[in-house]
Amino acid sequence: MPDQTTPVPSTPDEQLAEKITEAIGAAKLVNNERLSRIREGLRKGSLSSAEWKLLVELGSPSKAEGNQRP
């Protein structure tokens, strides 16, 4: 069975993508599914500003659970 873990970052872009997604994950700004999509987009350099906004809006754990922040 193939290894399903995230590959170890090797380029500076991959290292930065990993740091950014770790910070986003630690702050619980998006759910894990969206976090992995953000990580891949950052590594590839393919995320537009519209995609960022959509991933954060749709991936917000509080919105996914139906809770709203005051």
N, C-alpha and C positions, 0 to 999 in steps of 0.2 A: 504494500500500500504506500502511495507517495506521501512524503512528509507535508503536512498541511500548515506548518508554522510559517510565520513571516520570515523571509530570508534576511540574513544579516546585512545591513546596509554597508556598501563598499565605497560608493562615490560620495563626494561632499553633498550633492543634491539628495541622495538617498538618506544620508545621515541627518540632514536638516529636516527632511520629510518625517523621519522617525521622531525627532525631537518635537516637532510641531504636533504630530498626532498624539504623542504621549501626553503633551500638555492639554490638548483638547479632551482627551480621554479622562485625564485626572480631574479636570474641571467638570466633567460630565455634561459637556455642551451638546453632544450628539450621541445617539445610540451606537452600539458596536458595529452594526451593519454599515451604517453611514461612515463610521470612522475608518473602516477598511477601504471604502471607496475613496475617501479623501486621501488616505495614505497612498493608494495606487495612483491617483490623479496627480498628487504632488511629485511622486517619484518619476512619473512620465512627463510632468510639466504640461499637462493637458487640461487643467481645471480653469474654466473661465470664471469671471466674477459672478455671472448668473448661476453657474453650477454651484459655486460656493454658497450663495444665498439659498438656493433650493435645498442643498444637502443639509444645511443647518436648520432651515425652517421645517423640513420634513423629518429630520433626524433628532429633533429636540426631545429628550426623554420626558420632560414635563408635558409637552404637547401630545406625545404618543400615549401618555397615561391619562390624558384628559385634565391634568392640573394646569392652572394658569398662575403665572407669577403676579404678585401684586404690583 
